């Protein structure tokens, strides 16, 4: 299985994107794009939901 190591724009930690995922396809199309790891993605989404219901 192919994978790439990408840097999270939020926490600056390296994580892997694996073949078949959406992030992998985005990386193949545009390597200069900003990527977010699963933990940060979840935190950002929860914060957005909380802010929406205020």
Backbone bond lengths (Angstrom), bond angles and torsions (degrees), N, CA, C in turn:
res aa  C-N    CA-C-N  psi(-1)  N-CA   C-N-CA  omega(-1)  CA-C   N-CA-C  phi
1 X - - - 1.440 - - 1.527 108.76 -
2 X 1.312 115.92 132.29 1.453 120.87 -179.40 1.521 110.35 -85.13
3 X 1.334 115.67 148.68 1.460 120.53 176.27 1.530 108.68 -153.68
4 X 1.315 114.65 158.88 1.459 122.07 175.45 1.516 108.36 -125.48
5 X 1.310 116.02 148.98 1.452 120.76 175.82 1.518 108.01 -97.21
6 X 1.330 116.01 125.98 1.456 123.10 -173.74 1.527 108.33 -126.37
7 X 1.324 117.22 151.90 1.458 122.95 178.69 1.531 109.34 -97.78
8 X 1.333 116.46 130.13 1.462 122.06 177.78 1.524 108.87 -72.61
9 X 1.332 117.32 134.12 1.461 119.73 -178.45 1.524 111.77 -75.48
10 X 1.316 117.90 -18.55 1.455 121.11 -177.04 1.533 112.10 -89.74
11 X 1.331 117.17 -55.31 1.469 120.14 -175.82 1.526 113.19 -100.19
12 X 1.322 118.35 -7.07 1.464 124.83 178.26 1.522 114.07 64.02
13 X 1.334 117.07 23.25 1.460 121.18 176.16 1.520 109.07 -97.05
14 X 1.319 115.68 151.80 1.456 120.65 178.00 1.524 109.30 -83.11
15 X 1.320 116.05 139.25 1.453 121.47 174.39 1.510 108.30 -142.75
16 X 1.311 116.68 164.09 1.460 121.46 -176.58 1.517 110.99 -103.70
17 X 1.328 115.18 139.98 1.459 121.55 171.04 1.520 106.44 -110.01
18 X 1.321 115.55 128.98 1.459 121.07 -174.17 1.521 111.55 -103.22
19 X 1.302 114.60 152.71 1.455 122.75 -179.47 1.527 109.86 -56.85
20 X 1.330 115.43 132.65 1.450 121.37 179.44 1.516 113.75 101.93
21 X 1.327 118.22 -12.07 1.462 120.75 179.53 1.531 110.35 -90.79
22 X 1.325 115.70 163.51 1.467 121.11 178.70 1.531 110.81 -64.60
23 X 1.338 115.20 -41.00 1.463 119.72 -179.97 1.532 111.18 -62.49
24 X 1.315 117.28 -36.99 1.460 121.97 178.65 1.528 110.04 -62.52
25 X 1.333 116.06 -45.48 1.464 120.53 179.43 1.531 110.76 -64.34
26 X 1.342 117.47 -41.40 1.471 120.69 176.88 1.524 111.02 -62.19
27 X 1.333 116.79 -40.39 1.454 121.21 -179.96 1.525 111.05 -65.15
28 X 1.324 116.84 -40.31 1.461 120.86 179.33 1.526 111.24 -64.55
29 X 1.336 117.47 -36.14 1.466 121.49 -179.08 1.522 111.98 -77.11
30 X 1.347 116.89 -42.17 1.458 120.54 -175.18 1.527 109.08 -144.03
31 X 1.311 116.64 100.07 1.465 121.22 -177.64 1.522 112.84 -73.19
32 X 1.316 119.29 -15.56 1.460 122.16 -178.71 1.525 112.63 -92.63
33 X 1.300 117.88 2.98 1.452 122.64 -179.48 1.526 110.41 -71.89
34 X 1.342 116.70 161.26 1.460 121.94 177.31 1.524 109.18 -86.65
35 X 1.335 116.54 134.95 1.458 122.24 -179.05 1.509 109.75 -122.77
36 X 1.316 115.17 151.71 1.457 121.69 -176.54 1.525 109.21 -130.35
37 X 1.342 117.24 134.84 1.462 121.18 178.95 1.531 110.04 -72.66
38 X 1.320 116.55 168.13 1.467 121.23 -176.54 1.528 112.06 -61.93
39 X 1.331 118.31 -41.18 1.465 120.86 -179.17 1.521 111.53 -63.60
40 X 1.313 117.21 -47.67 1.461 121.36 -179.98 1.529 110.66 -67.37
41 X 1.327 116.50 -37.99 1.459 120.52 178.17 1.529 110.24 -59.52
42 X 1.320 116.29 -43.24 1.458 121.17 179.48 1.529 110.98 -65.13
43 X 1.330 117.79 -44.63 1.467 121.50 -179.99 1.525 111.42 -63.29
44 X 1.314 117.65 -43.00 1.466 121.83 179.26 1.523 110.21 -63.27
45 X 1.325 116.73 -41.65 1.465 121.01 -179.38 1.528 110.95 -65.34
46 X 1.335 117.75 -43.28 1.468 121.76 179.04 1.528 110.32 -62.90
47 X 1.327 117.43 -43.52 1.464 121.12 178.42 1.527 111.40 -61.93
48 X 1.320 117.22 -39.95 1.465 121.18 178.94 1.523 110.87 -65.22
49 X 1.327 117.43 -39.85 1.465 120.94 178.27 1.522 110.49 -66.10
50 X 1.334 117.19 -42.98 1.470 120.52 178.20 1.519 110.78 -61.89
51 X 1.307 117.34 -43.26 1.465 121.20 -179.03 1.520 111.06 -66.68
52 X 1.326 117.55 -35.64 1.454 122.14 -178.73 1.526 111.66 -64.16
53 X 1.331 117.68 -37.23 1.458 121.30 -176.65 1.520 113.93 -89.72
54 X 1.285 119.85 9.42 1.480 121.61 176.69 1.484 111.03 -80.53
